[in-house]
């Protein structure tokens, strides 16, 4: 059965072409009268902002008394501070790469995990496996709550050289969210509260309450320099700044050495994360 997202009618008005994902959800593949959707130059026009409906993107909200311990075991990367969003590396038990999600810490025991790469489905299965790990009869992560809010929140990406300027029409210029690698709760027009991730320069993810999603979509598009782009364009733009060596756009099995991952600040010094022991054996190989 085909599932229409909350913004489906807005895309129809714009003349969008759709495809189906594995779960039967529709996502936009193109809009009419647009140049080819490539990000080779990241489309850095002097005054341009792109908007994308990110419904269907992999994200998870984690909370609970064991959430920090779960993240420490799941991710090989240094822990994010509250208010920070960090590119992370998740490894399997044999030291191979599962994925490179962005992990945002929104509270003492609250996190948001975002993965727009080709490896996101593998990450989804792996997170479920890790959550249900048992030590004899003890389940260390039994009190971790992992959720999505697809019926309550609509993820909308704003990105491009004028993304900051667009947001300045809705939030104060001294907002902490304008700093790279941040996460914060913002109030659009002082009354629409939403969670916002700023994982990299000129790329924002807003989780807009469903009842305001169509209103904000139209409001953003009322600016002539804001252009709608399909789902894959936003994913490619987000991942385009990551090193080719990390092979983000492939879901093939990938094993990298400690040195390579350490060069990109993706591994920490302790060995409390899954895959650490196997990764340590690669130090001698360089």
C-alpha positions in Angstrom: 0.0 0.0 0.0 1.3 3.5 -0.9 1.8 5.9 2.0 1.5 9.6 1.3 3.5 12.0 3.5 2.1 15.0 5.1 3.6 17.3 2.4 2.4 15.1 -0.5 -0.2 17.6 -1.8 2.4 20.4 -1.7 4.7 18.3 -3.9 1.8 17.6 -6.3 1.2 21.3 -6.7 4.8 21.8 -7.6 4.6 19.1 -10.3 6.9 16.6 -8.5 7.7 13.1 -9.8 7.6 10.3 -7.2 9.1 6.9 -6.5 8.4 4.3 -3.8 10.7 3.3 -1.1 10.9 -0.2 0.3 8.2 0.5 2.9 5.8 1.8 0.3 6.3 5.5 1.1 6.5 8.0 -1.7 9.4 10.4 -2.0 10.2 13.1 -4.6 12.7 12.2 -7.3 12.4 15.4 -9.4 10.6 18.7 -9.9 9.9 20.1 -13.3 11.9 22.8 -15.1 15.0 22.3 -13.0 18.6 21.7 -13.9 20.0 18.2 -13.3 20.2 17.5 -9.6 23.9 17.1 -9.0 26.0 18.4 -6.1 29.4 18.3 -7.8 29.9 22.0 -6.9 27.4 21.8 -4.0 25.4 24.4 -6.0 26.9 27.2 -4.1 25.3 30.1 -5.9 25.8 33.5 -4.3 22.2 33.7 -3.0 20.4 30.4 -3.1 18.7 28.1 -0.6 17.3 24.6 -1.2 14.4 23.0 0.7 13.7 19.2 0.8 11.0 17.2 2.5 13.1 14.6 4.3 10.2 12.3 5.3 11.6 8.8 5.3 15.2 9.7 6.2 16.7 7.5 8.9 16.6 9.2 12.3 16.1 7.9 15.8 15.4 9.7 19.1 17.1 8.0 22.1 16.3 8.6 25.8 16.4 6.8 29.1 18.8 6.1 31.9 21.0 3.8 29.8 21.0 6.0 26.7 24.5 7.3 27.3 25.9 3.8 27.9 24.2 2.7 24.7 25.8 5.5 22.7 29.2 4.8 24.2 29.0 1.1 23.1 27.4 1.9 19.7 29.7 4.7 18.5 33.5 4.7 18.3 33.7 8.5 18.3 34.2 10.8 21.3 31.0 11.7 23.1 29.2 14.8 22.0 28.5 17.5 24.6 24.9 18.7 25.2 24.0 20.9 22.3 26.5 19.4 19.9 26.1 17.4 16.7 29.0 15.2 15.7 29.8 12.9 12.8 30.3 9.5 14.3 31.5 6.0 13.3 29.7 2.8 14.1 31.6 -0.5 13.8 30.5 -4.1 13.8 32.2 -6.7 16.1 34.8 -7.5 13.4 35.8 -3.8 13.2 34.2 -3.2 9.8 32.2 0.0 9.3 28.4 -0.1 9.8 27.8 3.6 9.1 28.7 7.2 9.8 25.7 8.8 11.5 25.5 12.3 12.9 24.8 12.0 16.6 23.2 15.0 18.3 23.1 15.2 22.1 20.0 17.1 23.2 20.2 16.4 27.0 22.0 14.4 29.7 20.4 11.2 28.5 18.8 12.3 25.2 20.2 11.9 21.7 19.1 12.2 18.1 20.8 9.9 15.5 20.6 11.0 11.8 21.9 9.0 8.8 21.2 10.1 5.3 23.8 7.8 3.7 23.5 4.6 1.8 24.4 2.7 5.0 21.4 3.8 7.0 19.4 0.6 6.7 22.3 -1.4 7.9 22.6 1.0 10.8 18.9 0.6 11.6 19.3 -3.2 11.9 22.5 -2.9 13.9 21.0 -0.5 16.4 18.2 -2.9 17.1 20.7 -5.8 17.6 22.8 -3.7 20.0 19.7 -2.6 22.0 18.8 -6.3 22.7 22.3 -7.5 23.6 22.2 -9.8 26.6 24.9 -10.6 29.2 23.6 -14.0 30.5 20.1 -12.9 31.4 20.9 -9.2 31.9 19.9 -6.7 29.3 22.1 -3.6 29.8 20.0 -1.5 27.4 16.6 -2.5 28.5 15.8 1.0 29.6 16.8 2.7 26.4 13.9 4.1 24.5 14.4 4.4 20.7 11.7 6.2 18.9 10.6 8.0 15.7 7.8 10.6 15.6 6.8 10.3 12.0 3.2 11.1 12.7 4.0 14.1 14.8 7.1 15.7 13.2 8.0 16.4 9.6 11.8 16.7 8.9 12.6 19.5 6.5 16.1 20.2 5.2 17.2 23.8 4.4 20.6 24.1 2.8 22.8 26.1 0.5 24.6 29.4 0.7 21.5 31.4 1.7 20.2 28.9 4.3 21.4 31.1 7.2 19.8 34.2 5.7 16.5 32.3 5.4 16.5 31.3 9.0 17.3 34.8 10.1 13.8 35.7 8.9 12.4 33.4 11.6 14.8 33.2 14.5 17.1 35.7 16.3 20.6 36.2 14.8 22.2 35.3 18.2 20.7 31.8 18.1 23.2 29.1 18.9 22.0 27.0 16.0 24.0 29.2 13.6 27.2 27.6 14.9 28.3 24.5 12.9 27.8 21.1 14.5 25.0 22.2 16.9 21.5 21.1 17.9 19.0 23.3 19.6 15.3 23.9 20.0 14.3 26.9 18.0 11.0 28.9 17.8 10.1 29.8 14.3 8.3 33.2 14.2 8.4 33.0 18.0 5.6 30.4 18.2 6.4 27.3 16.2 8.8 25.2 18.3 10.9 22.6 16.6 14.2 20.7 17.0 16.9 21.8 14.6 20.2 20.0 13.8 23.1 21.8 12.1 25.4 18.9 11.3 27.6 20.8 8.8 28.0 24.2 7.2 24.9 25.5 5.4 22.8 22.4 6.1 19.9 22.4 8.6 17.4 19.8 9.5 14.2 21.1 11.1 11.7 18.7 12.8 8.6 20.7 12.3 5.3 19.8 14.2 3.0 18.1 11.7 0.2 20.6 12.1 2.5 23.4 11.0 4.5 21.6 8.3 2.5 22.8 5.3 2.4 26.3 6.6 6.2 26.4 7.1 6.8 24.7 3.7 4.8 27.4 1.9 6.4 30.1 4.0 9.9 29.0 3.2 9.0 28.7 -0.5 7.6 32.3 -0.6 11.2 33.5 -0.8 12.2 33.6 -4.4 15.7 32.3 -3.7 14.4 29.1 -2.1 14.1 26.2 -4.5 12.6 22.7 -3.8 14.9 19.8 -4.4 14.3 16.0 -4.3 15.2 13.8 -1.4 18.4 12.4 -2.8 19.8 15.8 -3.6 19.6 16.8 0.1 21.3 13.5 1.1 24.0 13.9 -1.4 24.6 17.5 -0.4 25.0 16.5 3.3 27.4 13.7 2.5 29.3 15.6 -0.2 31.7 17.2 2.3 32.8 13.8 3.8 36.1 12.3 2.6 35.9 9.9 -0.3 38.0 7.5 1.7 35.1 6.8 4.1 33.0 5.4 1.2 29.8 6.9 2.6 27.7 6.4 -0.6 28.2 2.6 -0.7 26.7 -0.1 1.5 29.5 -2.6 0.6 31.5 -4.1 3.5 34.2 -1.7 4.4 37.2 -2.2 6.8 39.4 0.8 7.5 42.5 1.0 9.7 42.6 2.8 13.1 44.9 5.4 11.5 42.5 6.3 8.8 39.5 6.7 11.1 41.7 8.5 13.7 42.7 11.0 11.0 39.1 12.1 10.7 38.6 12.1 14.5 36.2 9.2 14.3 37.7 6.9 17.0 38.4 7.6 20.6 41.3 6.3 22.7 39.4 3.9 25.0 38.2 0.4 23.9 34.6 0.4 25.3 32.9 0.5 21.9 31.9 -2.4 19.7 34.7 -3.3 17.3 37.5 -1.6 19.3 39.6 -4.7 19.9 39.6 -5.6 16.2 40.4 -2.0 15.2 43.3 -1.9 17.6 45.0 -4.7 15.7 45.2 -2.5 12.6 47.4 0.1 14.4 50.5 -1.9 13.6 49.5 -2.1 9.9 49.0 1.7 9.7 
